[in-house]
Amino acid sequence: MSKKYEKLAQDIADKIGGNENVSTLTHCMTRLRFALNDNQKADLEGVKALEGVINVVESGGQFQVVIGTHVEEVYEEVIKHLKPLENSEGKSSKKNKVGLLDKLIDFISGTFSPIVPAIAGAGMIKALLALLLLFNLISRDSQTYYVVNFIADAAFYFLPFLLAYSAANKLKCNPALAMVLAGILLHPNFAQLNTAGEAVEIFGMPMRLVSYGSSVIPILLIVFVQSYIERFVKKIIPDAIKIIFVPMITIFVTAILALTIIGPLGSFVGDYMAMGFEFLGSQGAWLVIFLVATLWPILVMFGIHHSIVPLSLAQITTAGYENILGPGAIISNISQGVAALVVGWRTKDTSFKQIANASGITGLMGITEPALYGVNLPKKYPLIAAMIGSACGGLYAGLMGVSRYATGASGIPAIPLYIGENIWNLYSILIALVITAVVTAVVTYALSLKYEKDTPKQKENSKDDKTLRIKDTVITNPIKGQIVALKDVKDNAFASEAMGKGIAIEPSEGKVVAPFSGKIVLLFPTKHAIGLLSDDGVEILIHVGLNTVELNGKYFEAHVEQGQKVTKGQTLLTFDLEKIRQAGYVTQTPIIVTNTHNYSDVITNNSNRNIDFNNELLVLKG
């Protein structure tokens, strides 16, 4: 193992609070995913500032450190300093208040992330097999096809084993016992009972005969129940005989429950999911592909894209094809890569050109975090262009009913996954990718004419040209409360200044007023956020609370409409501050200058005091 990441690993371990602050650690294709006992002990800005770290995201109850495609090498070094599963078993955070949705996202991503390489690898073998058939190098009747096909199918048929092991590690129960339970579901004798079709009982309880090969939901429910049974049995069995009776009782009790109740329940859920997939495929598949293609970078930024994986796997194992994740993801990834490459071509900054070109190529291969965090998000306009391009490509792919027939990567190497009996499925994804690439390139280039024309040399010259300076602008406070530095906001999307510079307010009154005269350019349907454009060209986003989009407008009332002209001091929004807090939401309200790039500096009111409506809050330097 290379030692070149040893110092980075040590620095990450130190800055997240050391071994005692780590509950679990896994990694996906590009991120280290920590479950910390206390997120407040982690130095988020310190980790983000480390050379070799692309970004840090806190989402779904996880502290995610974005590394890049070499994340596995960094992971191997980090675990030498942490060993979280050994030293932190049984610990739970008393300070991190994690909601049910966050727990579910954490469980899904923590369970599926470790097995993604196995599934992706098997999927790419399926792609290779499709290419061999397409070019008539083998036939479906050949022994080569038969053998290679079951090699690729193994990861999917025995998916319950992979999920059992991964879920048990996540739930901190015995993974070996979990795999035994998966083996019971896939045992040949059980398969024979299923084939015979006769009624079967165990201790007088009927068993529903179900085929569990390639299933997802049943084993997840079974391991979840196992985790509770195992912990209970450990408490009541004396230490001297635990080694014998804890495994015996856990396997026996959980297996009976699995065969009579839990497994059939999971299969029942799976049946209805299959019906849902069939309905979706016939009625609304185009919309899903379009939305995933358009919004994929947003899901990636918040680290919740892995939450879609179970649906993707469930669809492909029940329906034989998948269009929930694959088509949208590959279209979005291609758009991110193309946008970064256009930036690399257009920018005059030599060092940034290298970053853009390298991350663009990586994005085309299906790994977009370097392009997203290193190029497109910081500059903003490439991200917008990429989302426009992927929306166009996603709409075409959706209308054409594009599907993939195996899981795998989501870049150019994954194109063979779309080879099926209908060759037009392959042609359609190729056309969709061409549409995506062309639209993204054109829009990125067009926007670059505005945003890339100020080269470093031009900027230096402009300092001596007073006629080119934008006048200084004072922004007044729209919310009464306590000033909070943006870096202290408990959401990295704001604290990192990725969306622009600004400040935040901890409200003392549930009202938002216009900080200047201008126009409402954005009003979220959930009424938790509003965007304004001043008469002088200042673009401001006011986001009331963190994750308050989940309230779906509850406790919020809008007093204006999108497109409406407003005057300084006019009431824009009102909200029930106490009820939002009682619902468990952080009410810190970021106020972001989204066109920060138009100003030489954004000076914030740094006084640690209460601030009233219409007091000076920000000064934008021309």
N, C-alpha and C positions, 0 to 999 in steps of 0.2 A: 504493500500500500504506500502510495506517495505521501511524503511528509510535508508537501508544500502548503497544505491547508491546516497544519498543526496549530499555528499561531492564531489563525482565524477561528478555529474551533475553540481554542482556549478563551479567546476574547468573547465569543458568543456565550460560552458557558458562564463566564464571570458576570457578564452584563445582564443576563436574565435572572440572576439571583442565586446561581450555584445549584448544586445537586439537591439541596434541601427544598428548593422552590419548584422542582420539576416533578410532575405527577406521571406524565407519559411523554414519549417522543416518537414520532413516526416521520416519514418523508414521502412526498409524492414525486412527480417528475421534475419539479423545480423548487420545491419548498421544504424547509424543515418545519414540522408542525408540532409545536409544544402545547401541552396542557399544563398550565402553571398553577401552583397552589395559591399564589397571590400575584396577579398581573401588575399591581402597583410596585412590586419590588423589582420589576424588570426595567432597565434603562432603555426605553424604546428608541429615543433619539440617539443614544450611544450605540446601540446595535445597528441602527440604520446608517450611521456614519462610518461603520467599519468598511474598509476596502475589501471588496468581495461580496458585499451584501447589496442587492439591488433595491430591496424595499422591505418594510415590515408591515404586516396587516394583522389587525386583531379582529377576528370574525368567528362566529359560530362557537364561541367559548375557547378558541385556540389563539395562540400567539404564533403567527406564521412568519418565518424568515425566508424571504425570496432569495434564492442563491443562483439558480440557473440550471443548465443541463448537467453540471457536474455535482449536483446536490448529494448524490450517493457517497462520493468521496469525502465531502465535508461531514456528512452524517457519520461515517465510520470513525472520523476523528473526534467528533463531538461526544459520541457515546462512551469514548474512553474516559471522558471527564465527568460524565453524568450517571450512566447506567440507571436511568429512571425507573425501569420496571423492577429492578432489584431493591433499590433503596427507598422507593417512594410508595411501595404497595400499601394500600390501606389509607394513605393520606388523602385528604380531601380539603379543598379550599373552603375556609370559613369566611374569607373576605371577598372572594369573587362571587357575586350574585349572578348566576347564569340562568336565563329563562329556559322554558321548556323547548322552544324552537331552537335556541342555541345548543342545548344538550342534544337534540335530535340531529342537528347538522354536524356537531362534533362527533357523534357516534357513527353517522354514515360516512363522513370523510375519513375518520380514524380507522374504520373497518375496511373500506374499499380502497383507500390509497395504497396500502401495502401489496394488494393483489393485482393492481392495475398492470404492472409489468408482465405478469404471467398471462393475463387475459389479452393484453396488447400483443405479446409475442405470439400467442396461439392464433390471434386474429390475423397477424401478418403472414403466418404460414398458410392460412386460408387464402389470403391474397395471392401468395406465390402459387398455390394450387390452381387458383382461377386463371392466372397467367399461363400456366403450363397447358391448361385445357384450351384457352383462347387461341394459342399459337399451335395447337394440335401436336404438342410435344408428348402428351400422354392422352389416353382415352379413359372414360369413366369406367370401362370394364377391366382396366389393367390392375394388376396387383399393386403397382406403384401408387396409383390413385387411392386404392383401398387403404394402404398402410399410411400414406401421408395424411389422408383424411381423418383417420382415427387418432393420429398424432395431434392434429389440430383440434379435434373434438374433445380430447381428454380433459383439457382445462375447463371446458364448459360442462361436460357431463359430470365431472367430479367437483363442480363449483361449490357444492355444499361443504366439502372438505376445506377448501381454501377459505370460505367465509367463516366456517366454524373456528378455525385456528385464529384468524384475524380478529373476529368478534370477541373471542375469549380473551385475547391479549388486551383488547380495548376495555372489556368489562372486568378485567383482573380476576378471572377464574381460570381453572386449569385447562390449557389448550389441548392437552392430550385427551382429556375426558370429552371435550367438545368434539374432537375428531372421531372418537369412538361413537358418539351419538350420530354423527354424520354417516359413519359406516353402517350403523343400524338401518338408516333410511335407504341406503344403497345396497344392502346385502342381497346376494342372489336369491336366497330363500324367500325374502320378502317380495322380491320381484316375481318369483314363481307363484306366490299366493295371489299377487295382483293379476297375473296372467290367467290363473285358474278361474278367477272371478267369483269364487264361493264366499259366503259370509264367514267372517273370522271373528272370534271373541277372545279376550284375554281377561281372566278372572271375572267372567260374566259381562265384561264391557265390550261393546262392539268396536271394531277397528274399521275405519274407512280406508279402503285400499287405494292408494294413490301412488303414482310414479313420481319420485322425488329427484330423479336425474335432472341436472341443469336448473333446479329450482333455487330461488333466492329467499323468499319471505319465510318459509317454514323453518329453516335452520337458524335464521336470525332470531325468531321468536323462541326457539328451543334453547339456544345458548343464553338468551336473556333470562329464561326461567331457571336454567342450570345455575347461573351466577347466584341467584337467591337461595336455591336449595343447597348448593355447596357451602355457602357462608353459614347457613343455618345449621347444617350438619356439623361443620367444624366447631360451632359453639357448644353443641351438646355432647359430642363424643370426647371421651378422655384422651389426653395427649398420647398415652401409651399405645392406643389401638387406632389412632387416626389414620395411619398410613394404610390400614387395611379397610376399615369400615367407611371412611369418608368417600373414597372412590366407588366402593361397592354400592352404597346407598344412593349416592348421587347419580350413578349410571342407571341403576334399577328404577328408581322413582321417576327420574326425568325421562327415561326411555318409554315407560308405560304412559306417562302424560303425553309424550311426543306422538306416540302411535295412535292414541285414542282421542286426544283433544287438540294439542298444539299444532301438530303437523297437518291434520285435516283442516284446522282453522286457517293456517297459512296457505294451504292449497286452495281453500275457498276464496281467500282474498286474492290469490294469484289468478283464479278463474275469472273473477270480476275485473281484475286488471287487464286480463287478456281480452275480455269483452270491450273494455274501455279502449284498448289499443285498436281493436277492430273498428270500433265506431270512429275513433280519431282518424284512422287511416282512410276511412271513406268520407268523412265529413270535414275534418279540420286540420289535416296534416300540413297543408300549405302554410297555415297561420303559425303553427309550432316552429316549423323550419325558419320561417321569416323572422319570428321573434328571437329565437335562439341565435341566429346569424347576426342580427342587429345588436342584441344586448349581451352577447357572450363576453366582451371585454369588461363589462360592468360586473358580471358574475365572477369573472376571474379576479378583478380588483378586490372584491369583498370575500374572496376565498370560498365561495359557496357553489362553485361549478361542479365540485365532486358530488354534491347532493343530488344531481340528476343521474349519476351513474347507475344507481339501483333500478331506476325506471328503464334506462337503456338496456341493461342486462336482462331485466325481466321481459322486455319486449322481444329481444332477439332470441331468447330461449323459449318463448311461447309462440311467437309468430314467425320466426325464421328470418326476420328482417328487422331493421331498426332505423327510425327516422326522427326520433326525439332529440338526440344529441349529435350524432355523427355528421349529417349534412350541414347543419348550422355551424358546428364547431370548425369544420375544415374550411368553410367559406370565410368565416371570421378570421381564422388564423392566416389565411392567404392574404386577406386585406390588410392585416396588421404588418405582415412582412413586406408587402408591396409599398405601403405608406412609408415605412422606415427606409426602404431602399431609395425612394424618391427624395426623401429628406437628405439622405446621404449624397445624392447627386446634386441637390440644390444648395446645401449649406456651404458656406465659405470657411467654417471652422474646421480645421484639419483633424483635430482630435475627435470632435463630434462626428465628423464624416466617417471615421473608422468605426466608431461605436454603432452608428446607424447602419452601415453596410453589413457589419458582422451580425448584428441582431436581426436585420432584415432577412438574411439568408437562413438564420436559425428559425425565424418565424415561418418561413415557407416550408420548413421541415416539420412544423407542428408545435414548436415550443416558443410561445409568444411573450413570456414575461420580460425577457431582456428588451425586446422592441417596445412593449407596452410601457414599462416603467422607466426604461432608459432613454426613450426617444419620443414616442407618440403622446404619452400623457404629459410629460413636462412641457412639450411645445403646444399641446392641445389641438392645433389645427390638423395634424396628421391623424389623431384619434377620431375627430369628427369626419374627416374624409374617409377613413377606413370603415366607420360605421355606416356611412352613406353607401359606399361600395358594397359592403356585405349585405345591406338591406336590399339592394337591387339584385344581387346574386341570389340571396335567400328567397326573395319573392319568386324568381324564375324557378329555382329548384323546388320550391314548395308547390307551385302550380303544375310542375311536371311530375310531382309525386316521387321525387328521388328518395331512395333508401340505400342503406348499406347492408351487406349480408354477413358481416363479421365485425367484431370490434377490433380496434387497433389505434394507431396514431391518428392525428388529425392534421396532416400536412400532405405534401406532394406524394410521399411514399405510400400513403393510404388510399390513393386513387383506385388501385386494383380491388379494394374491398367492395367497390360498387359494381363489379362484374357479376352479372347474374344471367338467367336464361334470356331475359329481355335486354339485348345489347344497348337499347336506347337509354336504359338507366345510366350506363357508363357515359354515353354521349351527353346526356342531360347534365350530369355533374361537371363534365368538362366544360360545357357551354356556360354553366353557372359560374365556374371559377374564372373563365375568360371575362365574363361580364363583370365580375367582382374586381378582377385585376385592372381592367381598363378603366372602369368608373373611378376606382380608388386612385389610380395613377393620375388621371385627368384632374380630379378634384383636389388632390394633394398638390399637384403642380400649380393649379390655379390659385389656391390659397397661399402657396409659397411665394407667389409674386408679391403678395402683400406683406407676409410675415418674415420672409428671408432676405428682403432687399436691404435691410440695415445690417451690413457686415460690420465686423469689429472696426475696420478702418473708417467706414462711414459714420459709425456711432461716435468715434473720436473726433471726426471733423465737425459733427453736428454740435458739439459743445461750444464751438467758436461761432456758430451761426445762430444768433439769437432769434432770427425769424422762424427757425424750425422748431423752437421749443414749445411744448404744450404748457399752458399756464397751470400754476399750482391750483389744486382744488381741495376745498375743505368739505368733509362729509360729517354731518351731524348724527347724533345717536338716535336710532329708531326704537330702542327698547330700554326701559328703566330697569336698573339693576346693578350688579357688581361686575367690574371689568375682569375678564379672564384672558390671559395671553393665549394666542392661537396654538402655540406649542403645547399648552396644558390641556387642550380639548381632548376628550377621551374617545377620539375617533381619528385614526391615522389619515383618512382621506382628507380631513381638514387640517390636522396638526402638521402634516408633512408639507403643507402649502402646495400640494399637487393641483388643487383647484384654483389657487391664487392666494395672494397675501391678504391679511385682514386681522380681525380681532374677534373676540367672543364676549357675550354678556350672560351672566347668570341672572335670569329675570327675577324681579321682585313684584312685577305687575304683568298680567296677561294681556298685553296690548303691543302691537307693532304699528309704528307710524312711518310715513314716508320721510327718508332722510334728505330728500331733495325733490324738486319738481321734475317730472319726467313722465315715463310711460311704464305700465306693467307689461313686461315682455314674457313673463313665465309665471303661471300660477298652478301649482300642482293640484290635481283633483282631490288629494288628501288634505289640502290646505295647510300643510305643515311647513311649506317652503314657498318663497316668492322671489322672483327676479325682476329687477328694475333697471331701466336705462335713463340716465339723466339727460337734461337738455344739452349738457356739455360733453356727452358721450361716455360718462362713467357707467360701468356695468357692475351691479351689486346683486349678490345672492344672500338672502336672509333665510337661515334654516333653523326653525324653532325646534330645539331638542335634538337628541340623537336617536336614530332608529324609530322616530315617531311616525314614520310612514306606515308602520305596522298597525297604528290605531285607525287607519282608513278614514281619517277625518273626524273621528270621535273627539270631542272636547275642543274642536277648532271651528271658527266661523270666519268666513271671508267677507269683507265689506267692499271689495272691488272685484273687477273682472279682468281677465287677460285682455290686453290691448287698450285698456282704459288709461286716459291721461289723469295724473294725480298732481297735487300740489304739496309742497313741503309741510310736514306736520299732519297731513291727512291720515286718518285711521285706515290701516290696510287689513290687519288681522286682529282678532281677539281669541283668547284661548283660556281654558280653565287650568291654571298653573298647578294647583294643588291636586286635582284629579289626575293630571298627567304624571305627577311625581308619585302619587299613590299607586298608579298602575305600574310603577317600577322603572320609569324612563328617566334618563339624565336630561335635564332641561337646559344645559349649556347651549347657547344659541350663536353659532358662528355667523359672522358678517364678512363676506368674502368679496374682494374686488376681482371679479372673474376676468377682466381684461388688464391684469397687472402688467403684462408685457408692454402696454402703451405708456407706462410711467417709469421714470428713472428710479423711483423709490416710493414705498408706501410707509408713512410714518404713523405709528399707532399711539394712542393715548396710553402711556404705560403707568399712569398713577394707579396705585392699588386702592381704589376708593369706589364708592357708589357713584353712579353717573345717572343723570336725569335725561328726560327727553330733550332733544335738540341741543345738548352740550356738544362741544367739538369732540369727535371720535377719531377721525382719520384725516391725514393730510396727504394728498397724492401729488408728488413732485413731478413737474413736467420734464 
